[in-house]
Amino acid sequence: MVLIKKNVLSASIATVLLGSTGAFAANDRGFTSDTDWSEEQAGFNGHVGTTFEYETKSTDNYLGKTVKEYTKTHEIFQAYFSQPNWQFAAIYGLKSIDRRQEEKGYHENETSLQNYISLNKTFTIGNGFDFSLVYDLMYTDGNIDSPYVTGLHTVTVDNSFRPTLTYFNSDWNAGFYSNVEYLYSRNDKSSWGRTRRRRSKYTISAL
């Protein structure tokens, strides 16, 4: 059984780097835009600091012991770029992540830095259809401390590729959004070994 409680705190104080023709809102993976693609100018913008996320999670391991995990994420920097004439947008961000795991007789602390990039290229098909290609890359470099190791180096690389099809009918004021996602993840924990994970999923939702 897994119990997850997650709270997200986003501070409102930010340092704007450069003005842009529009704004983008990024989530953990990918982004959305409130900029009309028909705008004629490219835009660049960003902020430093002020975005925090705190997550708590409790799980039961294979021995039946309760494991508590606490994760604090601080987005240090984020910048985004859009070029409406190319129907192209990109985001780069840097996060610090502090993870603490506790169970009876054992604890584990991991501190890491995560670089992430999201690229989105849209193609207008016509008759209300748009097709997009989205690529996300997250590179996380950290160290683990526990009663058994000190400064164990870890590297995690997550690659996600998402072809996306969107349809909207202005007369009906309705449409749909669908994508197929392929995720490839590689985790290297030095002497603790390496793991690789592949996953694909299909999503469709109404607009």
C-alpha positions as CSV (number, residue, x, y, z in Angstrom):
1,M,0.0,0.0,0.0
2,V,1.3,3.4,-0.9
3,L,0.1,6.6,0.8
4,I,1.2,9.9,-0.9
5,K,0.7,13.4,0.3
6,K,2.0,16.1,-1.9
7,N,2.0,19.9,-1.5
8,V,3.4,22.4,-4.0
9,L,4.4,25.9,-2.9
10,S,5.3,28.4,-5.6
11,A,6.5,31.7,-4.3
12,S,5.4,34.8,-6.2
13,I,8.7,36.7,-6.0
14,A,10.8,36.1,-9.0
15,T,13.6,37.9,-10.9
16,V,12.7,38.4,-14.5
17,L,15.6,37.9,-16.9
18,L,14.2,39.3,-20.2
19,G,10.8,40.4,-21.5
20,S,8.9,38.2,-24.0
21,T,5.9,38.3,-26.2
22,G,4.2,35.7,-24.0
23,A,4.4,33.4,-21.0
24,F,4.9,29.7,-20.6
25,A,4.1,27.6,-17.6
26,A,6.3,24.6,-17.1
27,N,5.5,21.5,-15.1
28,D,7.7,18.5,-14.2
29,R,7.7,17.4,-17.8
30,G,6.7,19.7,-20.7
31,F,4.9,23.0,-20.8
32,T,1.9,24.9,-21.9
33,S,1.6,28.3,-23.5
34,D,-0.7,31.3,-23.2
35,T,0.9,32.8,-26.2
36,D,-1.0,32.8,-29.5
37,W,1.2,31.0,-32.1
38,S,0.2,33.7,-34.7
39,E,2.3,36.3,-32.9
40,E,5.0,37.5,-35.1
41,Q,8.0,37.9,-32.7
42,A,10.2,35.5,-30.8
43,G,10.2,35.7,-27.0
44,F,12.7,34.8,-24.3
45,N,12.0,34.9,-20.6
46,G,12.8,33.3,-17.3
47,H,13.2,33.6,-13.5
48,V,15.6,32.8,-10.7
49,G,14.6,30.8,-7.7
50,T,11.3,31.0,-5.8
51,T,9.6,27.7,-6.8
52,F,9.5,25.0,-4.1
53,E,7.9,21.6,-3.9
54,Y,7.6,19.3,-0.8
55,E,6.4,15.7,-1.0
56,T,5.9,13.1,1.7
57,K,5.4,9.4,0.9
58,S,4.9,6.3,3.0
59,T,5.3,2.7,1.6
60,D,5.6,-0.8,3.0
61,N,8.7,-2.6,1.9
62,Y,9.1,-6.4,1.2
63,L,9.7,-7.0,4.9
64,G,6.5,-5.3,5.9
65,K,8.3,-2.3,7.4
66,T,7.0,1.2,6.8
67,V,9.4,3.4,4.8
68,K,8.9,7.2,5.0
69,E,10.3,9.4,2.2
70,Y,10.5,13.2,2.2
71,T,11.5,15.1,-0.9
72,K,12.2,18.9,-1.2
73,T,12.6,20.4,-4.7
74,H,13.8,23.9,-5.4
75,E,13.7,25.3,-8.9
76,I,16.7,27.6,-9.0
77,F,16.5,28.8,-12.5
78,Q,14.2,28.5,-15.5
79,A,14.3,30.1,-19.0
80,Y,12.0,29.6,-22.0
81,F,12.1,30.6,-25.6
82,S,9.4,30.7,-28.3
83,Q,9.5,31.4,-32.0
84,P,5.9,31.6,-33.3
85,N,6.9,31.7,-37.0
86,W,8.7,28.3,-36.5
87,Q,6.0,27.1,-34.1
88,F,8.8,26.1,-31.8
89,A,9.3,26.5,-28.1
90,A,12.0,25.4,-25.6
91,I,12.5,25.4,-21.8
92,Y,15.7,25.0,-19.8
93,G,15.6,24.6,-16.0
94,L,17.8,23.8,-13.0
95,K,16.5,22.2,-9.8
96,S,18.1,21.2,-6.5
97,I,16.5,18.1,-4.9
98,D,16.9,16.9,-1.3
99,R,15.5,13.4,-0.6
100,R,15.4,11.8,2.9
101,Q,14.3,8.2,3.5
102,E,13.6,6.7,6.9
103,E,12.7,3.3,8.3
104,K,13.4,1.5,11.5
105,G,17.1,1.0,11.9
106,Y,18.0,2.7,8.6
107,H,18.1,6.1,6.9
108,E,19.2,7.4,3.5
109,N,19.8,11.0,2.4
110,E,20.3,12.0,-1.3
111,T,21.1,15.5,-2.5
112,S,21.2,16.2,-6.2
113,L,21.0,18.8,-9.0
114,Q,18.7,18.3,-12.0
115,N,19.1,19.9,-15.4
116,Y,16.0,19.6,-17.6
117,I,15.2,20.6,-21.2
118,S,11.9,20.5,-23.0
119,L,11.6,21.1,-26.8
120,N,8.3,21.4,-28.6
121,K,7.8,21.7,-32.4
122,T,4.2,22.1,-33.7
123,F,2.9,21.5,-37.2
124,T,-0.5,22.9,-38.3
125,I,-2.3,20.3,-40.4
126,G,-5.5,22.3,-41.0
127,N,-9.2,21.8,-40.4
128,G,-8.6,22.1,-36.6
129,F,-5.8,19.6,-36.4
130,D,-2.3,20.3,-35.0
131,F,0.5,17.8,-34.6
132,S,3.4,18.3,-32.2
133,L,6.6,16.5,-31.4
134,V,7.8,17.0,-27.7
135,Y,11.2,15.8,-26.4
136,D,12.1,16.1,-22.7
137,L,15.4,15.4,-21.1
138,M,16.2,15.3,-17.4
139,Y,19.7,14.8,-16.1
140,T,20.1,14.3,-12.4
141,D,23.5,14.1,-10.6
142,G,23.6,13.5,-6.9
143,N,25.2,11.8,-3.8
144,I,23.7,9.4,-1.3
145,D,24.7,9.2,2.4
146,S,23.6,6.3,4.7
147,P,25.0,4.3,7.6
148,Y,26.8,2.1,5.0
149,V,28.0,4.7,2.4
150,T,29.2,8.3,2.3
151,G,29.0,10.3,-0.9
152,L,27.8,7.5,-3.2
153,H,27.6,9.1,-6.7
154,T,24.4,8.7,-8.6
155,V,23.3,9.7,-12.1
156,T,19.8,9.4,-13.5
157,V,19.0,10.2,-17.2
158,D,15.3,10.4,-18.2
159,N,14.4,10.7,-21.9
160,S,10.8,11.2,-23.0
161,F,9.5,11.5,-26.6
162,R,5.8,12.4,-27.2
163,P,4.1,12.7,-30.6
164,T,0.9,14.7,-29.9
165,L,-2.3,15.2,-32.0
166,T,-4.8,17.9,-31.1
167,Y,-8.1,18.7,-32.7
168,F,-10.4,21.6,-31.9
169,N,-13.7,22.6,-33.5
170,S,-14.6,26.2,-32.9
171,D,-18.2,25.8,-34.0
172,W,-18.7,23.0,-31.4
173,N,-16.3,24.6,-28.9
174,A,-14.9,21.1,-28.3
175,G,-12.1,18.8,-29.4
176,F,-9.6,16.3,-28.1
177,Y,-5.9,15.9,-27.2
178,S,-4.0,12.7,-27.5
179,N,-0.4,11.6,-27.3
180,V,1.8,8.5,-27.2
181,E,4.7,8.7,-24.8
182,Y,7.9,6.6,-24.9
183,L,10.1,7.0,-21.8
184,Y,13.6,5.6,-21.4
185,S,15.3,6.0,-18.0
186,R,18.8,5.0,-16.9
187,N,19.9,5.1,-13.2
188,D,23.6,4.6,-12.2
189,K,24.3,4.2,-8.4
190,S,28.0,3.4,-8.7
191,S,28.7,0.3,-6.5
192,W,25.0,-0.2,-5.9
193,G,24.5,-1.0,-9.6
194,R,22.7,0.3,-12.6
195,T,19.0,0.0,-13.7
196,R,17.3,0.8,-17.0
197,R,13.6,1.3,-17.5
198,R,11.4,1.6,-20.6
199,R,7.8,2.6,-20.7
200,S,5.2,3.6,-23.2
201,K,1.6,4.8,-22.8
202,Y,-1.2,6.4,-24.7
203,T,-3.4,9.2,-23.5
204,I,-6.5,10.8,-24.9
205,S,-8.7,13.5,-23.3
206,A,-11.5,15.9,-24.3
207,L,-10.9,19.6,-24.6
